[in-house]
Amino acid sequence: MKQLIFIFLVLPLTWVKAQSVSGVEMSQVGKTVVVEYVLQASEPQEIAVYLSTDGGKTFSKPLEKVSGDVGKGIAPGNKRIVWNVLEELPELVGDNLVFMVEIAEGLIWEAKNGRPRMEWVSIPAGTFTMGSPSYETDRESDEGPQHSVSLSGFKMSKYEVTFAQYDAFCAATGRTKPSDEGWGRGNRPVINVDWNDATAFAQWMGCRLPTEAEWEYACRAGTTSPFNTGSCLGRWQANYNGNNPYSTCPKGTYPQKTMPVGSYAPNAWGLYDMHGNVYEWCSDWYGDYSKFEYFNSNGPTKGTFKIIRSGFWGSDGKYSRSANRNSSSPSNRNNNIGFRLVVPS
């Protein structure tokens, strides 16, 4: 081991369904790291610890050579974890080490700055055909003309931004937390946020909203069919109004509310809920397509409405097609609109 440099911190108290980690303190004791924290919850929770050696840009898998109050079934109260550094990392080098602590419901605090951790999927650079072909069932006129778009690589958040993540932003910035309609917070996608709210969160996180082209490219994940699941979107594959499936696809259930992110299988690139659950804000103004080829298109430079994509928990199956477009006023807060983030590769 060449050197060990640890960051001492106290994380802010934040509630997620009456669960929180607070008073986190980390110290070096010989060749071990001791992590002390307070777990506030109504029942035992699962705790994990992660390490970053690049200042919080990337994190390890959960640390394994740990003992004490870590893992499943951790009761509320003052807690202590011991990490045996040498057993897990014979050589640990760095001057910008960052730790984070995770509790149940997927709330992960980044020890560097109190921002919630985002899980990213690397989207490769490439060229695709944006829009729908004239023969696609239920195609709408603004989905054409089809045109070629080339994009640089980027990273997109694996899941829609959750209430747990957005609530942390509200607590840190003094904003009023949006209503969850009584459906629950935690790992459900945040709703009742307008485009300006989503943009502010993205900037706070050091990220941005996806462009419409990035969104469709990522949703398709190399497919050219109406959905990234093929010609049908089953209710077991996404959250939408199963009473009104696409075309001749079979009917399914209708939960009539959001579902926790990641409740359904991801697309081929590892992104969850690209169809249904909630509409997702994009950075672009709504406007007509051009037949010309684009590179890293940002859409129109001005407009009245902002693009939203994906369909939502109450929409018919046809509105969750990869090419389907919708729009909304930037000031609109609705229980069917959320968002996800992107960062450069």
N, C-alpha and C positions, 0 to 999 in steps of 0.2 A: 504494500500500500504506500503510495507516494505522499498523498496528503488528503486530509478530510476537512472540508469546510462546510459548516452547517448554518442554516438560516434559522434564527429564532423568531418566532412570531406568535401572534394571537389572532385567531380567525374570528370574524364577527359572528354573533349569534344570529342564526337564521332558522326559521321554522319550516318544516315540511311535514304536514300531517302530524304536528306535535312532536317531531323528531328533529334533533339538531346535534351537531358537534360544535363545541365551543372551548375556549381556553386552551387551545393546542400549543404545547411547548415542546421543543426538541432540543436535546443536548447530547454531547459526546461524553461517554463514560468509558474510558479505556479504549478498547477496540469494538465497542458496541455503541449503538445510538438508542437513546431512551426517548420515547414519545409519550407524553402525558396529555390527556384530554379529558373533557367532561362530556358524557353522553346523556342527553336529555331525551327521553322517550317513554311511552306508556308500556312498552314491552321490549323484550330482547331484540337486538338488531345484529346485522352482519357488518363487520368493519374490515376494511382493507387499507393498506398503505402503499403508495407508489413513489418512485424516485425519478427525477429528471436531472440529467447532468449538463443540459444545455439551456438552463435558465427558464425552463417551463415550455419550450417549444414541443418537445416530445417526452413521453413518460414510459417507464418500464411497465411490464406486466406487474401484477401485484407482487410485492416482495414476499418471498417464501420462508426465508430463514428468520422468522419472527416468532416470538412467544409472548405470553401474557394475554392482554385483553384484545385479541384480534381473531377474526374468523366469525363463524356463526354463533348465535346464542349469547351475545354480549349484553349483560344486564345494564340498565342505566346507572350512572354514578361517575365517580372519579376513576379514571382508567389509566393503565400504563402498558406500553408495548416496548419490547426490547428487540432490536434488530442486530443480529450477529453479522456484521459487515463482512468479515473475512471468509465466512462459510459460503456467502453468496457471491461476493465480488472480491476475489483475491487482490485485485488492483483497482482502486477507485481514484480516479484523477479528475480534478476540476476545481474551479474557483467560483462556480455559479450553480451550485446544487440546490434543488428545490424539491420539497416534499408535498404530497397532498394526501388527504384522508378521505375515505369514502364511507358513507353510511347507506342503509337501505333506501329504496326509492330512487337510487341512481344519482343522488346529489353528490357531486365530487368537487371539492374545493381545491383550487390551485394555491399552494402555500405562498407563491411569490407575490400575488397581488389580490387575492381574494376573489378572483374571477372563477366562475364555474368551468369545469373542464368540458371541452367539446371533443367528441370522437370524430375523426376525419376519414374520408375515403379519397384516395388519390384518383382523379379522373384524367385519363391520358389525353394528350393532344390528338386532334383528329379532325376529319371532315365528315359531315353528315348532310343528309337532305332534310331540311326543316319544312314542316307543314305536312298536310295530308294529301294523298292522291285523289283525283276527282271521283274515283269509284268507291272510296271508303264510305261505308254506311254512316249516315247521320253527320257527314262532313258539313261544316259551316263555311260560308264564303270567305271569311277572314283567315281561314287556315291555308290559303293559297295566295299567289302561286307558290308551289314548292320551289325551293331555292337552295343552293349549296352554301353551307356555312363552315368555315374552318376556325378552329379554336385552339388556343394554347392550352397546355395542361393546367389544372387547378385542383384544389381540394374542396370538397363539399361536405358539410356536416352529415354524418351518417343518419341522423334522426332529425325530425323537426324540433325546433327549440321548445323546450319543455317549460312548464310552470315553475319547476324547481330552479331552473337556470334563470328565467326571467324574473322571478321573485327575488333572487339574489341581487340582480341589477336594481330593482326597485328599492330594496333595503339600503343598498350602497349609495343611491343617488337621491333618495327621498321622494321617489315617485309613488303614486297610488297604484297598488296592485290591481290588475284587471280582474273582473269577475270570472269565475269558472262555471257559472250557471248551475252550481250545485253538483256538478259531475265529478269533482275531485281535481286536485292539483298534482303535485309530485311529477310523475312521468307522463302525464297527459300533455298533449301539445298546447302551448299557450294560445289563447284566443282573446278576442276583444282588444286587439292591438291594431292600431292603424299603421300606415306605411311609415309615418314619421317616427312612431314608437319603435318599429322594427329597425329602421335605419339608425336610430340612437343607440339601441342595444348593440347592433353590429359594430358601430364605431367604438363603443365602450369596450368591446371585445377585441378590437383591432382587426375587424373583419369587414365584410360588406355583404349586401344582398346579391344573389345571382342575377345575371342578365337572363332575359327570356330564352336566348339561344343556349346559354349554358344549362338552363333548367331542362329544356327539352332534350338536349344531347345527353345529359346525365340520366334523365328519366328513361330514355330509349335504351341506353346501355348496349348499343349496337343493333337493336331491332328496328324493323321497318313496319311492323304490324300495328294495329290500332292500340294495343297495350304492350308493355314489356313482357307480359305473360302470354302473348299470342293474340288470337282473334277474339278471345273472351276474357273477362275479368270476373272470376268467381267471388262470391261473398266470403269465402275462406281465404281469399288472397288480398282483400282490401276492405276498408270500411266505407260503404256507401249504401244507398237505399236499395236493398236487395229485392224489393217489390218491383223495381223497374230496371232489370239488367239490360245490358247492351244487346241489341239485335235479337237473335234467337237463343241467346245464352240462358241457362237455367236460373230460376229465381232463387233467392236466399233470404236470410234474416235481415232485419233492419233495427240496429241498436238505438237509433235516434239520438246519438250523442257521440262525442269523440271516444277513441280508445287509446290506452297508453301507447306511446311510440314503440315501434318494434314488435307489435302484436302479430304481425304477419311476416311472411318470408320476404327477404330483400330481393332486389333485382340482381341481374348478373354482375353488376359492379359493386354490390354490397350496400346499396342505399335502401333505406326502409321508407315505406309510406309515400312513395312518389305518386301513387294513385290513391285518391280518397283521403279520408280522415279530416284534413282541413285544406282549404285553398292556401297557397303559399305566395306571399308577396315577392315580386321580382323588381329589379331596379328600374326597368324600362317604362317609359310612357307607352300607352297603347297607340298603335297606328297600323296602317296598311303595310303588308309585305311588298317587297320588290322582287322581280324575277332575277335580279342580278346577284352575283356571288358576293358573300360577305366574309370578312376576316375579323374575328373578335368583335362582332356587332354589339353595339350598346343601344340599338333602337333609335327612335325619334329623339330629337333634342328638346322637344317641348310637347305639351299635350294637356289634356284635362284629367285623364284617368291613368292609373297605374295598372300594369299587368298583374293578374293573379293566375296561378296554374294549379292543376292537380285534381279538381273536383273536391267534394267534401262529404262528410258523413250523411248528409241528407239529399245529395244530388243523385240523379239517375246515372246509370252506368256510362252512358255516352259522354257525359261531361268529364269523365276521368281519362278519356283517351289521351295518348301522349301528345297529340297535335292540337287538342282543343284549347282555345284561348278564352279568357274572360278578363274583365277589368273592373276596377272599383275606384272611387274617389280616394285620394291619399289620406283623407281625414275620416274615412269610414272605419268604425270599429264594429266587428260582427263576431258572433259565436261560431262562424264557419271559416274564419281566416286566421292563419298563423304564418310561419315563415321558417326558413332555414338559412344557413350562412355559407359563404365561400371565402377562401383565402388563396393566394398564389401558391403554386407548387414549390 
